[in-house]
Amino acid sequence: MFYYLAELLTPHFTVFNVVSYQTFRAVMSLLTALVFTLLIGPKTIAELRKFHLGQVVRDCGPETHLKKNGTPTMGGVMILSSILLSILLWCDLKNYYVWIVLFTIVSFGAIGFADDYLKISRHDSGGLQSRWKFFWQSASALVIAFWLYFAADTEQQTQLVVPFFKNIMPGLGVLFVPFVYCVIVGSSNAVNLTDGLDGLAIVQIAMVAAGLGVAAWATGNFMQAGYLHIPYILRADEMAVVCAAIIGAAIGFLWFNTYPAMVFMGDLGSLTLGALLGTVSVLIREEFLLFIMGGMFVLETVSVILQVGSYKLTGKRIFRMAPIHHHFEKLGWPEPRVIVRFWIITFMLVLLGLLTLKIR
């Protein structure tokens, strides 16, 4: 909205020209999401308590988590509403990439809301049946994949960017659709699995969003893209404003989600934010960068796959509990120690990912 307002006012008041600068809008997007989340946080938590929308803790989980039973969940509504507000205020809405992001937030947010609501209303941890959750995730991801495939107007928009190699960027052709589908659905579920400790996932989401934001700025900047030997994508720089909104909302949510948490984001937040990171990585053609930066999300997912596979094949478990953050809790690590160490590892992975943009 402010982008269009500035276009109207700039011919009369040149000071409004600053709004056209993407860096200015990124900073304002971050601050808007941060402040809005902090403002609505107390009221949202109070309303969640009022309607008894509390977390259902499984008996099979770590014993230390039983005290969290009843803690307000579905706090993802704070995050998503802040991101939506920032995008609508500060993004260029003529850029169809922005509308793909908005579709991701709304569609995956609806899936997460249904899952959380069913968990609470049924007073168990079942939620939305797995096959239906996967079906609707798949449907949403395929809409995004086909949208991007048919809307692509340059070869760069469907190329696969391989880290460390500046001359290996094969065109995916029709394989672009299943590839995008796997990235978005995989990222959505990986972040969802990581969201098991107070503040664990939200800080990692903010870090990865920051890394993707830098990559988005470089990809949408003709000079920087040429310097780094990555594809130049005209619309990609607007994703830096989106990533800034994610960072702001995440920091604001951390105020209430830090240990011991006053509220949890629930699947409403984790499924959607995971899909959002996956979508942004696809839009800027940096899926491998997401894989590197979100290495802890990958590790959490792999730990679950290995645990389930091992138990079904041999009857034995590899970890004391999966996802792997619970394994360390079972080893006796205090929850804050697990959280902060996972943050540190993600910080290093984000820096490593950014290095791959230059080392080619």
Order of alpha helices (4+ residues) and beta strands (2+ residues): alpha-alpha-alpha-alpha-alpha-alpha-alpha-alpha-alpha-alpha-alpha-alpha-alpha-alpha
